[in-house]
Amino acid sequence: MAWFIDFGLVVALASALATLTFQRIAALVTDVPELATKSGFDLLSSRGDVVDASEDLGGSLWNEAVLYVEQAFGLLVMATFLYQWACLALAGRTVGKGLLGMKVTPARPGRTALRAAVTTTADVAVYAAACVLLIEGQFVLSVLVWAVAVVLFLLNALPVFSPSRRSLADRVAGTTITCLGLSTLAATPPARTSSVSSSAAAGGPRGRSRWS
């Protein structure tokens, strides 16, 4: 549940970056004066090769749009790492772990940075690399990286169900998740009145006469 909460924040950030990237690409395509100036210059310098000039214009627009998408993926990876590292370094827990009463120990700077790096790589970074390769036209390599991303995600997640309950990030960084607990109701001692009533009941008539 803690992972779902933290990953939900990452998905929200990814949605915001996707909206921003779409707006940047739309602004690039709809910038008519700049496109007209650029296409006119390309046409004059093409010596009559209109097809080649149009291909150059389309290629430049595509490359710039791809650059915007790659920048968004890069920002997503960096923001995810900074979120994990800053939360662990400052409070010893992320938002999800804090809401569920859990803490990462020991929360030392070197270990928190290493744990944040492994978590970011397993959750976001490798998937982002696969998407970038797909945009670049490297279809086969993208599929292979996607497969590596799935394996790495499972290697990080499945050990949580082992008796030690330590993920791959915990094992690499040498950390452990401890539960602080959200309630101490089970540790509340029984009331004294109940014991007095029990002893009175066990004493029978004598107990009743004594207390009367």
N, C-alpha and C positions, 0 to 999 in steps of 0.2 A: 504493500500500500504506500509506503514511503517513496518507493521508486516511481510509482504511478503519479504521485503528486509532483515530484521533481521533474519527471519527464513531461508532465502536463505543462509546466512552466516553459520547458524547452520548445514544446510544440507551439505554445502561444508566441514565443519569440520568433520561431520559424514562420508562422503565419504573418506576423508583422513585417518581417524581412521580405517575404514573398510579395506582399502588397506594395511595399516600397520599391522593389525591383520591377514589378509590373508597371508602376507609374513612371519609373525612369526609362524603361524601354518604350512605353507609349509616348513619352515626351520626346524621345529620340526620333521616333518614326513621324510624329506630327509636327516636327520642327521644319515647316515648309521652306522658309527663307534660307536656312542653312543648307537644306538638301538641294534647293535650286541652285545656290551658289556653287556648291561642291560638284553637283552633276554638270553644271555648265562649264566649270573649269576642266573637269575630266573629259568632256566632249571636245573642247577646243584643243586639248593636248593629246587627243587620241588619233589625230590625222585621219579622221573620217571613219575610224573603227568604232561605230556606235555600240555594237554588241560587246566589245571588250570593255568599253567605258561603263556600260550598264552593269556588267559583271563585277567590275572593280568597286562600283558604288554599292551593289548588293553585298559583296563580300565584306566591305568595311563596316556596313551596318550590322551584319551578322556577327562579326568579330567583336564589335563594341557591345552588342546585346549579350553575347556569351561572357564577356568580361564582367558585366553587371551581375550575371547569375553566379559566376565564380566568386565574386566579391561577397555576395550574400552568403554563400556557403562558408567562406572563410570567416566572416563575422559570426556566423552561428557557432562554429567550432570554438572560436576564441571566447565568445560570451559564455558558452557552456563550461569551458575550463575555468574561467574566472569566477563563475557562480559557484562551482563545486569547491574550488580552492579557497575563495574568500570566506564562504560559509564555514568550512571546516577549520580554517586557520583562526577565525575570529570567535566562533561559537562552538566549534567541535561538532556541528551538525548542520545539515541542510534544512530547508523549510519543511520538507516531508518528514524527515527524521525528527525534527523538533515537535511537530504536531502529534507524532505517535510516541513521544517519550523515549527516543533513542539517541545515542551519542556515540561518536567515533573516538576511540582511545587507542594509543596516545595521540593527541592532536598537536604534534610537533610540525614545524614549518616544512621540513624536508619530506616527511611522511605524508602530510596532507597534500603537498604538491604532486607527489608520485601517485597517490590514490586518485586525485582529481584527473591526472593525465590518463590513467588506465580507464577510469570510468568514462571520460570523454571519448577516448578512442573506441571503446566497446559500444557506446550508445549512439554516437553521432559521427565521429571523424571518418571512419572507414566507409560508412554509408555515403557521406558527403563526397568522398573521393570517387566512389563508384558513379555517383550522379554526374560529377564533373567529367569523368572519362566518357560517359554516355553522350553528353553534350558535345564533347570534342570529336565524336565519331568513332571512338575506340570501343565498339560493341562487345567484342569477345573479351577484352581485358576488363571491361566494366562488369560483365557477368561473373568473371572470376573474382573480382574484388567484392562483389555483392555476396558471393559464397563465403569468402573469408570473413566478411562482416557478420554474417549469420552465425558462423562457427564461433567467432570471438564473442558475440553477444551471449551465446549459450554457455560458453566456458566461464563467462563472468557471472551468469545468473544461476545456473544449475547447482553449483556448490553451496548456495544458500540453503538448499534442502538437505544438506549433509548434516551429520551430528554436530560438527563444529560451527555450522551456519556462517561460514566466511566466504565471501565472494572472491573472485580472482583479484580484484582490486585490493581487497584486504590482505590476501596472501602475499601479493607483490610488495605492498607498502608496509606490511607487518602491523596492521591495525586490526581492531576488533570492534564489533558493534555491541554496546551494552544498553540494556533497557533500564531506564530510570524509573518507569512505572508512572501511571496516571492516577492510581487510586490505592489507598491503604486500608480499604474497608475490611479485607480479609484478615488483617493483622490486629484489628480492634479486639481487646480482651473482653470477655463476657462481663456483664454487669454483676455487682456483688449481691444485689437483691435476689437474683435467681438462685445463688448458692444458699442464701439464707432460707429461702422458701423450700429448697430441696431438703435441707437438713431438718427443717421443721416438719416437713411431710414424713421424713424417715423416722422421726422421733415419735410419731403417733400422738396419742392423747397427752403424753408427758410434754412433748414439744409444744403442744397447743396450750397446755396449762402454764408452762414456763413463760411463754410469750404473752399470755393473757395476764 
